């Protein structure tokens, strides 16, 4: 579902304040926990550090990201992969035999 147009895009006020401050100071690195805030055109060329539940992930905003949410570009789950078993170098030579 899209947000109603008359309400405008959702952006946390705290995030807007941080961006205004960083423009004055010429600081590009902005730390935020708001993954549901929409990326605006004036956010381009900024580097955000978005919290994914465990760590802060670095996100460099480019023009193609405008209109999307910050959380769309931050993976929150670890990718699962099966661990491979190590093979013995000697094979059957290392096995014990009971005589």
C-alpha positions as CSV (number, residue, x, y, z in Angstrom):
1,X,0.0,0.0,0.0
2,X,1.2,3.5,-0.9
3,X,1.0,6.4,1.5
4,X,-1.7,9.0,0.7
5,X,-0.3,11.9,-1.3
6,X,-1.8,14.6,0.8
7,X,0.1,13.4,3.8
8,X,3.4,13.5,2.0
9,X,6.4,11.2,2.5
10,X,7.2,9.8,5.9
11,X,10.5,11.0,7.4
12,X,11.4,11.0,11.0
13,X,11.9,14.6,12.3
14,X,15.1,13.5,14.1
15,X,16.5,12.4,10.7
16,X,15.7,15.7,9.1
17,X,17.4,17.6,11.9
18,X,20.5,15.5,11.5
19,X,20.7,16.2,7.8
20,X,20.3,20.0,8.3
21,X,23.1,19.9,10.9
22,X,25.4,17.8,8.7
23,X,24.9,20.2,5.8
24,X,26.1,23.1,7.9
25,X,29.1,21.2,9.3
26,X,29.9,19.5,5.9
27,X,29.7,16.1,7.6
28,X,28.5,13.2,5.3
29,X,28.1,10.4,7.8
30,X,24.6,10.3,9.4
31,X,23.7,7.6,12.0
32,X,20.0,6.5,12.1
33,X,17.8,3.7,13.3
34,X,14.8,4.8,11.1
35,X,14.6,2.2,8.4
36,X,11.0,3.3,7.4
37,X,12.0,6.8,6.4
38,X,11.7,7.6,2.7
39,X,14.8,8.8,0.8
40,X,14.3,12.4,-0.6
41,X,16.3,14.0,-3.5
42,X,18.3,16.2,-1.0
43,X,19.6,13.0,0.7
44,X,21.8,12.1,-2.4
45,X,25.6,12.1,-1.9
46,X,25.1,11.5,1.9
47,X,26.4,8.4,3.7
48,X,23.9,6.9,6.2
49,X,24.7,4.4,8.9
50,X,21.5,2.5,9.2
51,X,20.9,0.1,12.1
52,X,19.9,-3.4,11.0
53,X,19.1,-4.9,14.4
54,X,22.7,-5.8,15.3
55,X,25.2,-3.3,13.7
56,X,25.1,-0.1,11.7
57,X,25.4,-0.8,8.0
58,X,26.9,1.8,5.7
59,X,24.6,3.1,2.9
60,X,25.7,5.5,0.3
61,X,22.6,7.2,-1.3
62,X,22.5,7.6,-5.1
63,X,19.9,9.1,-7.4
64,X,18.2,5.8,-8.2
65,X,17.4,5.3,-4.5
66,X,15.1,8.4,-4.3
67,X,11.5,7.4,-3.3
68,X,12.5,4.1,-1.7
69,X,12.8,3.5,2.1
70,X,16.2,3.2,3.9
71,X,15.4,-0.3,5.1
72,X,15.1,-1.7,1.6
73,X,18.9,-1.4,1.1
74,X,19.9,-2.8,4.5
75,X,19.8,-6.6,4.9
76,X,18.5,-7.6,8.4
77,X,19.0,-11.4,8.1
78,X,22.1,-13.4,7.6
79,X,22.4,-15.5,4.5
80,X,22.3,-19.2,5.3
81,X,24.8,-21.6,3.8
82,X,25.5,-25.3,4.7
83,X,28.9,-26.0,6.1
84,X,30.9,-28.5,4.1
85,X,32.5,-31.4,6.0
86,X,36.3,-31.7,6.0
87,X,37.7,-34.8,4.3
88,X,40.5,-36.8,5.8
89,X,43.8,-36.7,3.9
90,X,44.6,-40.4,4.7
91,X,41.1,-41.7,4.3
92,X,40.8,-45.2,5.8
93,X,44.3,-45.3,7.2
94,X,43.4,-43.2,10.3
95,X,40.6,-45.6,11.4
96,X,41.2,-47.8,14.4
97,X,40.9,-51.5,13.9
98,X,40.2,-53.8,16.8
99,X,41.8,-57.2,16.5
